[in-house]
Amino acid sequence: MSETQISYFAEKVFIHHWPKDSPKWNESLQKKLDDNINKNSKLKKIVVNSETVLIEEFVITNLKKIGVSVPFFKNECRIIFEGQFENIFAHIHITTKSDNFLNIFNQLMSWKNNFSN
């Protein structure tokens, strides 16, 4: 697959433990995620590469079950997927409400359709 890079900012990112039977996260990791991502109201830098997603300083690999959508009646784009970082499994939700959300949606759909997994 050719190298792809999509960069944008997201208003909301939520990273949580998944699947339920995977090793539990320690409290310091959960606090780091909550402070930097989950409960932080600042824009988060998202960089989608051919096989990884960078959310601020967190590199997500082993991407699976990728979904991209534009919810009814909302001017936003969402991507939801499973992945791995620091040998931890997670479920990740990313929402952008930028003025160019449809352009981001189209880029993410093209990336998803070409994704190797």
CYANA upper distance limits for C-alpha pairs under 8 A (distance plus 0.5 A):
  1 MET  CA     50 SER  CA      7.99
  1 MET  CA    114 ASN  CA      7.64
  1 MET  CA    115 PHE  CA      8.13
  1 MET  CA    116 SER  CA      7.71
  2 SER  CA     50 SER  CA      7.88
  3 GLU  CA     49 ASN  CA      7.50
  3 GLU  CA     50 SER  CA      5.93
  4 THR  CA     48 VAL  CA      8.01
  4 THR  CA     49 ASN  CA      5.77
  4 THR  CA     50 SER  CA      5.43
  4 THR  CA    111 TRP  CA      7.69
  5 GLN  CA     47 VAL  CA      7.16
  5 GLN  CA     48 VAL  CA      5.91
  5 GLN  CA     49 ASN  CA      5.02
  5 GLN  CA     50 SER  CA      7.23
  6 ILE  CA     46 ILE  CA      8.43
  6 ILE  CA     47 VAL  CA      6.10
  6 ILE  CA     48 VAL  CA      5.46
  6 ILE  CA     49 ASN  CA      7.14
  6 ILE  CA    104 ILE  CA      8.43
  6 ILE  CA    107 GLN  CA      7.62
  6 ILE  CA    108 LEU  CA      8.10
  7 SER  CA     45 LYS  CA      7.90
  7 SER  CA     46 ILE  CA      6.17
  7 SER  CA     47 VAL  CA      4.96
  7 SER  CA     48 VAL  CA      6.89
  8 TYR  CA     45 LYS  CA      6.63
  8 TYR  CA     46 ILE  CA      5.88
  8 TYR  CA     47 VAL  CA      7.17
  8 TYR  CA    104 ILE  CA      8.21
  9 PHE  CA     43 LEU  CA      6.37
  9 PHE  CA     44 LYS  CA      5.88
  9 PHE  CA     45 LYS  CA      5.21
  9 PHE  CA     46 ILE  CA      6.20
  9 PHE  CA     96 THR  CA      7.20
  9 PHE  CA     98 SER  CA      8.31
 10 ALA  CA     43 LEU  CA      6.04
 10 ALA  CA     44 LYS  CA      5.69
 10 ALA  CA     45 LYS  CA      7.09
 10 ALA  CA     46 ILE  CA      7.32
 10 ALA  CA     94 ILE  CA      7.08
 10 ALA  CA     95 THR  CA      6.11
 10 ALA  CA     96 THR  CA      4.83
 10 ALA  CA     97 LYS  CA      7.67
 10 ALA  CA     98 SER  CA      8.36
 11 GLU  CA     41 SER  CA      7.60
 11 GLU  CA     42 LYS  CA      7.38
 11 GLU  CA     43 LEU  CA      5.46
 11 GLU  CA     44 LYS  CA      7.01
 11 GLU  CA     95 THR  CA      6.70
 11 GLU  CA     96 THR  CA      5.98
 11 GLU  CA     97 LYS  CA      7.25
 12 LYS  CA     38 ASN  CA      8.08
 12 LYS  CA     41 SER  CA      7.91
 12 LYS  CA     43 LEU  CA      7.99
 12 LYS  CA     44 LYS  CA      8.09
 12 LYS  CA     93 HIS  CA      8.46
 12 LYS  CA     94 ILE  CA      6.43
 12 LYS  CA     95 THR  CA      5.64
 12 LYS  CA     96 THR  CA      7.33
 13 VAL  CA     37 ILE  CA      6.71
 13 VAL  CA     38 ASN  CA      6.36
 13 VAL  CA     44 LYS  CA      8.07
 13 VAL  CA     92 ILE  CA      7.76
 13 VAL  CA     93 HIS  CA      6.09
 13 VAL  CA     94 ILE  CA      5.03
 13 VAL  CA     95 THR  CA      6.84
 14 PHE  CA     37 ILE  CA      7.36
 14 PHE  CA     38 ASN  CA      5.36
 14 PHE  CA     92 ILE  CA      6.29
 14 PHE  CA     93 HIS  CA      5.64
 14 PHE  CA     94 ILE  CA      7.15
 15 ILE  CA     33 LEU  CA      7.83
 15 ILE  CA     37 ILE  CA      8.18
 15 ILE  CA     38 ASN  CA      7.04
 15 ILE  CA     90 ALA  CA      6.91
 15 ILE  CA     91 HIS  CA      6.30
 15 ILE  CA     92 ILE  CA      5.06
 15 ILE  CA     93 HIS  CA      7.01
 16 HIS  CA     90 ALA  CA      6.01
 16 HIS  CA     91 HIS  CA      5.93
 16 HIS  CA     92 ILE  CA      7.11
 17 HIS  CA     22 SER  CA      8.48
 17 HIS  CA     24 LYS  CA      7.77
 17 HIS  CA     25 TRP  CA      7.65
 17 HIS  CA     89 PHE  CA      7.01
 17 HIS  CA     90 ALA  CA      5.28
 17 HIS  CA     91 HIS  CA      6.83
 18 TRP  CA     22 SER  CA      7.12
 18 TRP  CA     82 GLU  CA      8.16
 18 TRP  CA     89 PHE  CA      6.33
 18 TRP  CA     90 ALA  CA      5.14
 18 TRP  CA     91 HIS  CA      5.91
 19 PRO  CA     89 PHE  CA      7.56
 19 PRO  CA     90 ALA  CA      7.57
 19 PRO  CA     91 HIS  CA      8.20
 22 SER  CA     89 PHE  CA      7.30
 23 PRO  CA     88 ILE  CA      7.97
 23 PRO  CA     89 PHE  CA      8.40
 25 TRP  CA     29 LEU  CA      6.99
 25 TRP  CA     30 GLN  CA      7.14
 25 TRP  CA     88 ILE  CA      7.94
 26 ASN  CA     30 GLN  CA      7.01
 27 GLU  CA     31 LYS  CA      6.58
 28 SER  CA     32 LYS  CA      6.60
 29 LEU  CA     33 LEU  CA      6.69
 30 GLN  CA     34 ASP  CA      6.54
 31 LYS  CA     35 ASP  CA      6.42
 32 LYS  CA     36 ASN  CA      6.45
 32 LYS  CA     37 ILE  CA      8.46
 33 LEU  CA     37 ILE  CA      5.76
 33 LEU  CA     38 ASN  CA      6.55
 34 ASP  CA     38 ASN  CA      5.01
 34 ASP  CA     39 LYS  CA      5.55
 34 ASP  CA     40 ASN  CA      7.59
 35 ASP  CA     39 LYS  CA      6.35
 35 ASP  CA     40 ASN  CA      6.45
 36 ASN  CA     40 ASN  CA      6.23
 37 ILE  CA     44 LYS  CA      7.95
 44 LYS  CA     55 ILE  CA      7.28
 44 LYS  CA     56 GLU  CA      6.64
 45 LYS  CA     54 LEU  CA      8.36
 45 LYS  CA     55 ILE  CA      6.46
 45 LYS  CA     56 GLU  CA      5.84
 46 ILE  CA     53 VAL  CA      7.61
 46 ILE  CA     54 LEU  CA      6.17
 46 ILE  CA     55 ILE  CA      5.40
 46 ILE  CA     56 GLU  CA      7.12
 47 VAL  CA     53 VAL  CA      6.27
 47 VAL  CA     54 LEU  CA      5.49
 47 VAL  CA     55 ILE  CA      7.25
 48 VAL  CA     52 THR  CA      6.65
 48 VAL  CA     53 VAL  CA      5.01
 48 VAL  CA     54 LEU  CA      6.84
 49 ASN  CA     53 VAL  CA      6.55
 49 ASN  CA     54 LEU  CA      8.50
 50 SER  CA    111 TRP  CA      7.85
 50 SER  CA    115 PHE  CA      7.57
 51 GLU  CA     61 THR  CA      7.33
 51 GLU  CA     62 ASN  CA      8.11
 51 GLU  CA     63 LEU  CA      7.62
 51 GLU  CA    115 PHE  CA      7.76
 51 GLU  CA    116 SER  CA      8.29
 52 THR  CA     59 VAL  CA      7.28
 52 THR  CA     60 ILE  CA      6.07
 52 THR  CA     61 THR  CA      5.49
 52 THR  CA     62 ASN  CA      8.01
 52 THR  CA     63 LEU  CA      7.53
 53 VAL  CA     59 VAL  CA      6.42
 53 VAL  CA     60 ILE  CA      5.59
 53 VAL  CA     61 THR  CA      7.40
 54 LEU  CA     58 PHE  CA      6.14
 54 LEU  CA     59 VAL  CA      5.03
 54 LEU  CA     60 ILE  CA      6.61
 55 ILE  CA     59 VAL  CA      7.00
 55 ILE  CA     60 ILE  CA      8.22
 58 PHE  CA     85 PHE  CA      7.47
 59 VAL  CA     85 PHE  CA      6.57
 60 ILE  CA     83 GLY  CA      6.29
 60 ILE  CA     84 GLN  CA      5.84
 60 ILE  CA     85 PHE  CA      5.49
 61 THR  CA     83 GLY  CA      6.11
 61 THR  CA     84 GLN  CA      5.66
 61 THR  CA     85 PHE  CA      6.79
 62 ASN  CA     82 GLU  CA      8.39
 62 ASN  CA     83 GLY  CA      5.71
 62 ASN  CA     84 GLN  CA      6.29
 63 LEU  CA     81 PHE  CA      7.22
 63 LEU  CA     82 GLU  CA      6.17
 63 LEU  CA     83 GLY  CA      4.99
 63 LEU  CA     84 GLN  CA      7.72
 63 LEU  CA    117 ASN  CA      8.06
 64 LYS  CA     81 PHE  CA      6.49
 64 LYS  CA     82 GLU  CA      5.55
 64 LYS  CA     83 GLY  CA      6.71
 64 LYS  CA    117 ASN  CA      7.39
 65 LYS  CA     80 ILE  CA      8.44
 65 LYS  CA     81 PHE  CA      5.87
 65 LYS  CA     82 GLU  CA      6.52
 66 ILE  CA     79 ILE  CA      7.63
 66 ILE  CA     80 ILE  CA      6.35
 66 ILE  CA     81 PHE  CA      4.89
 66 ILE  CA     82 GLU  CA      7.54
 66 ILE  CA    112 LYS  CA      7.56
 67 GLY  CA     79 ILE  CA      6.07
 67 GLY  CA     80 ILE  CA      5.67
 67 GLY  CA     81 PHE  CA      6.75
 68 VAL  CA     77 CYS  CA      7.87
 68 VAL  CA     78 ARG  CA      6.15
 68 VAL  CA     79 ILE  CA      4.90
 68 VAL  CA     80 ILE  CA      7.01
 68 VAL  CA    105 PHE  CA      7.61
 68 VAL  CA    108 LEU  CA      7.49
 68 VAL  CA    109 MET  CA      7.02
 69 SER  CA     77 CYS  CA      6.33
 69 SER  CA     78 ARG  CA      5.77
 69 SER  CA     79 ILE  CA      7.01
 69 SER  CA    105 PHE  CA      7.68
 70 VAL  CA     74 LYS  CA      7.75
 70 VAL  CA     75 ASN  CA      7.99
 70 VAL  CA     76 GLU  CA      6.48
 70 VAL  CA     77 CYS  CA      5.24
 70 VAL  CA     78 ARG  CA      6.80
 70 VAL  CA    105 PHE  CA      7.88
 71 PRO  CA     75 ASN  CA      8.31
 71 PRO  CA     76 GLU  CA      7.56
 71 PRO  CA     77 CYS  CA      7.70
 71 PRO  CA     78 ARG  CA      8.31
 75 ASN  CA     97 LYS  CA      6.62
 75 ASN  CA    101 PHE  CA      7.65
 76 GLU  CA     95 THR  CA      7.26
 76 GLU  CA     96 THR  CA      6.03
 76 GLU  CA     97 LYS  CA      4.82
 76 GLU  CA     98 SER  CA      7.58
 76 GLU  CA    101 PHE  CA      6.14
 76 GLU  CA    102 LEU  CA      8.23
 77 CYS  CA     95 THR  CA      6.26
 77 CYS  CA     96 THR  CA      5.94
 77 CYS  CA     97 LYS  CA      7.12
 77 CYS  CA    101 PHE  CA      6.09
 77 CYS  CA    102 LEU  CA      7.54
 77 CYS  CA    104 ILE  CA      7.84
 77 CYS  CA    105 PHE  CA      6.36
 78 ARG  CA     93 HIS  CA      7.61
 78 ARG  CA     94 ILE  CA      6.07
 78 ARG  CA     95 THR  CA      5.02
 78 ARG  CA     96 THR  CA      7.08
 78 ARG  CA    105 PHE  CA      8.32
 79 ILE  CA     93 HIS  CA      6.49
 79 ILE  CA     94 ILE  CA      5.82
 79 ILE  CA     95 THR  CA      7.23
 80 ILE  CA     91 HIS  CA      7.90
 80 ILE  CA     92 ILE  CA      6.08
 80 ILE  CA     93 HIS  CA      5.03
 80 ILE  CA     94 ILE  CA      6.89
 81 PHE  CA     91 HIS  CA      6.38
 81 PHE  CA     92 ILE  CA      5.96
 81 PHE  CA     93 HIS  CA      7.37
 82 GLU  CA     89 PHE  CA      8.01
 82 GLU  CA     90 ALA  CA      6.28
 82 GLU  CA     91 HIS  CA      5.00
 82 GLU  CA     92 ILE  CA      6.64
 83 GLY  CA     89 PHE  CA      6.44
 83 GLY  CA     90 ALA  CA      6.00
 83 GLY  CA     91 HIS  CA      6.93
 83 GLY  CA     92 ILE  CA      7.94
 84 GLN  CA     88 ILE  CA      5.84
 84 GLN  CA     89 PHE  CA      5.01
 84 GLN  CA     90 ALA  CA      6.41
 85 PHE  CA     89 PHE  CA      7.21
 85 PHE  CA     90 ALA  CA      8.26
 96 THR  CA    101 PHE  CA      7.03
 97 LYS  CA    101 PHE  CA      6.58
100 ASN  CA    104 ILE  CA      6.92
101 PHE  CA    105 PHE  CA      6.51
102 LEU  CA    106 ASN  CA      6.66
103 ASN  CA    107 GLN  CA      6.76
104 ILE  CA    108 LEU  CA      6.57
105 PHE  CA    109 MET  CA      6.56
106 ASN  CA    110 SER  CA      6.70
107 GLN  CA    111 TRP  CA      6.69
108 LEU  CA    112 LYS  CA      6.48
109 MET  CA    113 ASN  CA      6.51
110 SER  CA    114 ASN  CA      6.82
111 TRP  CA    115 PHE  CA      6.47
